[in-house]
Every structure is written in C-alpha cells, then in structure tokens.
Amino acid sequence: MFQKILIANRGEIALRIIRASKELGIRTVAVHSTADSEAMHVKLADESVCIGPPESRYSYLNIPAILSAAEITDAEAIHPGYGFLAENSAFAEMCQAAGIKFIGPTARSIKLMGDKIKARETMIKAGVPVLPGSKNEIGSDDEARKIAEEIGYPVIIKAAAGGGGKGMKIVHTPASLISSLMMAKSEAQASFGNSSVYIEKFCERPRHVEIQLLADNYWNIIHLGERDCSIQRRHQKLIEESPCPVLTDKMRDKMGKAAVAAAQAVNYTNVGTVEFLLDGDNFYFMEMNTRIQVEHPVTEMVTGIDLVKEQIKAAAGERMKIKQKDIRIKGHSIECRINAEDPVKFTPCPGRIDGYHIPGGPGVRVDSAAYNHYIIPPYYDSMIAKLIVHADTREEAIARMLRALDEYVIEGIKTTIPFHKKLLTDKDFVEGNFDTNFLTRYLG
Ligand code: MV4
C-alpha cells in the first residue's frame, strides 16, 4: 500500500479522498491555489503545497506544479478526484513517466473513452446496445443527409471529443440538418480543439441510468448496480438516486452485464461508470466516465462499499476481495447537490457563510468542505455540499431527505436547498415518474 498520496483537487471530493486515505493509514498531501489557503482540504491533509493563483488553469490544472508538489513531498501516487485533470490522459501518462501512480484507469482507457466515436465502435464490437447512428466521423454534408435519412429524424449531432452534453445539436427536420452540422462542428472546434462530430438517433424521453463499475489490475470487473441521474438542468445533475425507481432486477442484471462487457472490452481497471439511456425496456450506451463521480455516495450507501478506498487499493495493485455474487442492493439512497446559487435562477452566489448547521441523525450523510465563516471563492464550481440519505424504501428516503433539508442551516449566501425542498414534494417526482426533460418542464 502507498505511504503517502497527493490529492490533485479541492472541495468535498478532496476531503472524501483524505478521509479514505486516513482510514487506510496513508498520509496525505493537499495542493491548493492562493484562493484556497483557508480551504478545509488544506486543514485536513497532513501537508499542503500552494500550486498557483486562483484561476484553475494556473493551479488545479497546472500539471508541472502538481508533479513538482508530488516530487518534493515524496508522494507515491496522485488521486485526481473528478473534474480538473481526472480524465486528462496526457496527465495520467506524465504521472507514469514521473514514477507516480495515477489513481484511476490507464491513460489508454481514458483516451479511448474520451473519443466518443471510438467508444461507440468499441461497444458495438463488445455487443453492448447503442442507438442507430454513424460509424465514423461525419465527412460531408451528403454523408450527414444520407445517415439522417437512414436512421430517421429526429437525430442528434454530438462532438467526438465532447461528453457530458456539451456541444450537442438536436435536429428535427432535414431542413435544419446542415446548419446544425456547421454549428456543431464549429462549437466542437472552439470547445475541444477538434471539429469531429457524429450522428445518432435522438431518443426523446429517456431516463439517464448509469452503472458503477469496480475493477482491479487482474481482470476482475464487477458492477455495483445503477444510479438514476435524470434530474438535471443544463446537463448539471441536481438529484441522483439508487436504485433507479423503475428498473427491475432482471433489467439491472442485463444492464450490469452490458457495462461489465464494455469494461472487459478495453481491459478496464479502477473505478468507472457506464452511462445508458433507458427508453422503456430498452437501454443504449451513451458514454463511459473514467473517474470517480460526484454521485458515487448513493452507490456506497446501498452497497456498503467504500468506492474511494477500493480505488486506492486497486491502484496500489491489491487484488479485489469483493465478488459479484456478494453484491446486494440494500434500501434506497438519494443525493441532493447543494449549490451556492440562487434557488430560482441558478446563478452562482459565492460569498461568506454566516451561520452553519449540518443535519444528522439516522441515515444522513453530508459530504462537504464548507464550515461556518468559510468564504466561497468565485473561481470554481458552485457545489458546496452533497446531502445524502439512506432508508429502507424510496418513500422513507424522500421523507428523510425533507427532514434533513429542514435541519440544514446555511446563512449568508443563497443555496439550492429551497429548490430541493419543493422538488421533493412534486407528485411526479414522488411517483418516480420522470425523464431527462423533467426539470425543463417543471421549471417552465
Ligand atoms: C442523447 C440523448 C438522446 N438521444 N443521445 C446528454 C449527456 C450525454 N451523456 C448524452 N446525453 C444525451 N444523449 C441520444 N441519441 C439525450 C441525452 C441527454 C440529454 C439531452 C438533452 C437534454 C438533457 C439531457 C439529459 C440527459 C441526457
């Protein structure tokens, strides 16, 4: 096992990794920007190194500064968390070249899954269902017309280097195909430095259901059930839960097996998530996320498995002790993302917390780096806490979440707590009757 690891992240996920490390007897190094000198991850780590000015590109994305910090503190491994450098295959390669273990999958897996066209092709070969679409990058307007006619409208144009919903264009009629194609290509070039796009049949009312995977370095790959992440606004998830309210045991087994097959096809290691669109009884591969995700706690609550500890152990070369047959999904878990945002307009609202009390009691977990009098800097993501509950049934989990949201006091800034209180009493939400368009309709 590692003696010391460096955490190349901030906020709640940095704390989550520090906590897992401490329980494994590993010493921790925090890195931070000048805006984060008073941040909780700096206080909780054994050591800290300032790596640059507030802007992410000069600090949390500053590869030479982070590798130097690992070198001077003798850290043997780097945990990237999520966001920032977590899915940067060049960074994973540079860690390896510097003799530092990257706590995540191989650079090869990250690169392959980062190319959504290659990922799609890999899934087809592995027998994982995908929506009808183009095999390769769209080469010409004629090719786009031909493929769209073949699969039928509506279609969706996606960037090969995209993901997470960025740069997608939905096309309802042939008349708008070519202009959408032009826009998609130029947006892809501007956002990702790569104008390559592909076309898929557009699925109108899907649920977003994803399978959590866990793998070691010895070809052992298991799945830990699913999360329903359909409650999103502009591709930002706001509520996640496990299990998915409409998935049968039979469907879970099928989807889980497909996700494992997907991972086997690329010799996947460490943790990962396979995203599917669920449309009635059919599911289709969307993308694979090669990192620990924000919403991992709901899976931890229903399986009793510590995903961050497992990922550190896997990276250290330990053989996985958990077997697929040991996995049981127990009860129901829900996570609400609490953002420092206006609860109606969702505009960021950084500033000083003045009055803070966290909820507690049975089945309540708060993953947060916030504390009373903490000043939320304006430079980073607005998520300040994840409130996670676990109960025997979904109904009890909703009641528990409403109770915990009532206990949560965050004063001095605006948060999305009032939004969650309202949404959790919505009839359709309570009935589990929603898809990825739910919030667009709900918010009007
Ligand atoms: C789709 C889709 C419907 N049809 N692809 C969004 C994130 C990325 N992982 C894939 N995404 C989607 N891909 C096809 N062929 C619907 C989504 C989607 C979505 C689209 C518009 C608005 C909100 C959405 C939320 C989740 C998924």
Residues whose N, C-alpha, C, O or C-beta is under 5 A from the ligand:
A	BS01	MV4	L131 I156 G164 G165 E200 K201 F202 C203 H208 M286 T436
